[in-house]
Amino acid sequence: MSDPQNPDVPPPPTNDGQTPPPSYNAAPPPAAQPAYSSAPPAPYGAPASSTIPGKTLGIVALIVAIFFNVVGLILGIVALVQSRKAGYKNGWAVAAIIVGAVLFVIGIIVAIVAFTAFAAAAGFANEAFQACQAVDFSGTVTVQGVDIDCATISR
């Protein structure tokens, strides 16, 4: 028994009173969407988070420590503290602290040696000037074992 008005619609099945009749106009239920995470799962043995707090700052601190020792040293300490609070190790920050401290100490040593050399050179120049002044800037004088032509020293 088909409907002459609408031949495409199948006839309704007989209902035995137990099941409700199907609805032909209802849309099918939506398919359940799988839950996807924003990042792939971490490999076995790796931390769950893909970013370690302070790691980027540790890398920056190492680079800065090469050129600006104290700033790199401070940034390295900050990066290490951030990583330790989160429970991670940060080799970049440790390297920045070591490089910054070593280069800072070397810088202090170089500054002391340069200052001492500059002071010695200034003292030598002053002594040579006074010796040449004593001979009225004519002739040659010996200062600390070095012969100096006084004609080359300007008044």
Buried (B, 14 or more C-beta within 10 A) or exposed (E): EEEEEEEEEEEEEEEEEEEEEEEEEEEEEEEEEEEEEEEEEEEEEEEEEEEBBBBEBBBBBBBBBEEBBBEBBBBBBBBBBBBBEBEBEBEBBBBBBBBBBEBBEEEEEEEEEEEEEEEEEEEBEEBBBEBBEEEEBEEEBEBEEEEBEBEEBEE
